[in-house]
Amino acid sequence: MKELADRAEVSLATLYRYFPSKDHVLLAISNSRYENALRRVAGEAPRGDTVQERVTNHMMREFRAGQRDQLLTAALTKVLTDTRAEYRQVIAKVEHTHLQVLEHVATAGGPVSPELRQRLRIAGDVFGAATRRWLAGVSSAAQARFEIRMGCYLLSVPEPLPVPAMASLSESGQA
């Protein structure tokens, strides 16, 4: 926290007035990063001809950005996977904003079907798991990129998913 206060050119007391802990700062940083990403993707044309290509390109770009500052990526990942109830609301907001980013990239701002939304959630989960394994040193960056591409492959599978059945399971807590 002291280093962060120094870098922000504010007193440590000021920093603690707004953020009770380092985790709260990290959650705010993560939320800000995804809000900025949403603004950025809204202003640019998606790269790729298909939903799969556009989302894969975006996730590869996001993974490369995470590789540039592995310590920050590790800290943000750790706090976003924390299970403390006090973080639940911010984590849900961050996840929602990330999904909005993926939806915009996938459809260039167009309508998103419930099925596509479910597939994007799963692709996002694969992205997170691949990133965590890479951060933990369990897999290489090349393996993580492969896993991310495979997660995005789901976006091109033609057979429709049983979305209403999946939605009712998750609402009843059985999922």
N, C-alpha and C positions, 0 to 999 in steps of 0.2 A: 504494500500500500504506500510506503514511503517513496519508493521509486516511481510509482505511478503519480503521486502528488508532485514530486519533483518534475517529472516530464510534462505534467499538465500546468506547471507553474502556479499551483495553489497550495495552501497549507494542508497538512495532514488532517487537521481538525475540520477544515472545510470539506475535504473528501469524505470523512466519516459522517458529516452532517447529512450528506445525500445518500451515501452508501454504507450500510452498517458492516459490510464485510467485503472481502476480495471477491467472493462468489457473486455478490450483488453487482459489483462492477463488471464482472465477466458476463453476466446475464444481460446487462445493459449494452455492453459492447456487441454481443451476439445479436441482440434484437436490432440494434442500429445497423449492423452489417447487412442483415437480411432486408431491412426496410430500404437501405441504399441500393441493394441489389434489385429490389422490385422496381424502384424508380429507374434504374439503369436499363433493365431489360425492357421496360415499357417504352423507352426511347430509342430502341435499336431493333433492326430487323433480325429475327432469329436466323441462325446459321444451320441450314439443312433443309432438305426437301420433305422429309417425313417427320412425324412426331418423334419416332425413335431417334433419328439423326439429330434433331434439334435438342432433345433432352440429353442425349449422350454427349453432344458437344458442350452443352452448358455444364454438365456434371464433371466432365474432364477438365474444363476451365476452372471450376470450383475446387477440384482436387489439386490441380497445379498451384492454385493460390494458397491452399492449405499447406502444401509442401514448402513454400517459400518461407513460412514462419512456423516451423513445426512446434515450437514451445507454446505459442499462442493457440495454435490449432488444438494441441493437447489439452490446454487449460479450458478452452471453450467447449471442447467435446466432453470433458469430465463434468463440467457444471451442467451441461445440457442433458446429461444422462443421470444426474443426481435424482434420487427418489424422495427427497424431503418435500413434505406437503407445502411448506412455505414458498417453494420455487415453482410449484405446479402451474400457477397462472401465467407466469412469465415464460416458462418452457412451452406451454400450450400456445402462447402468442407467437413465439419464435417459430415453432413448428408450422403454425398456420401461415405465417408470412412466407416461410420457405416453400410450402405447398403452393401458395399464390404465385411465387416466382416460377416454379416448375409448370404450373398451369399456363401462365402467360407465355413462357418459352414454347410449350407444347402446341399451343393453339394460336400464337401470335395475337393474343388478346381476345380471341373469339370465345364462343361458348364451350364449356367443359361438361361432358356427359358424366353421370355418376360412375360409369364403368371406367372411364379414363381417370377420373379422380382417384379411384381405388388403386388403379395400376400405378399412378404417379406416387401414391403413398408408399406402395411396396417398393418401387424403384428407389425412392428416397430412403427407405429403411435399409435396403441393400447398400446404398451409398454410405450411410452412416456406419454400418457394420464393417464394410471394407475399410473405411477410414480408421475405425477403432483398431482393427487387426494390424493395419500398417503402423499406426502410432505405437502399438504395444510391441512391435518388432516380430509379431507372429507371422506376418507375410511381407513380401516386398512391395514396393510401389508398383511394379509391373503386375503383380498378382492382384493388387487392389484395383488397378485400372481394368484388368480383365473382369473382375467381379462386378464392377460398376457397369461395364458394357453388357454383361450377361443380365444384370438386373434391368437394364434398359431394354433388353431384347423382349421382355414381357409386353412392352408397349406396341410391338408389331404383331403379336400373336393374334390371329384372326378370330378365334373362337371366343364368343362373349363370355364374360365371367358372370356367375349368378349373383349380381349386385344386390337385388332385394333380399336374397337369403343371407348374404354376408352382412348387410346392414342390420337385419333383424337380430342376427346372432350377436353382433357387437353391442347393440342397444340393450339386449337382455343380459349382457355380461358373460355369455357362454363362450365368446371368442377368446 
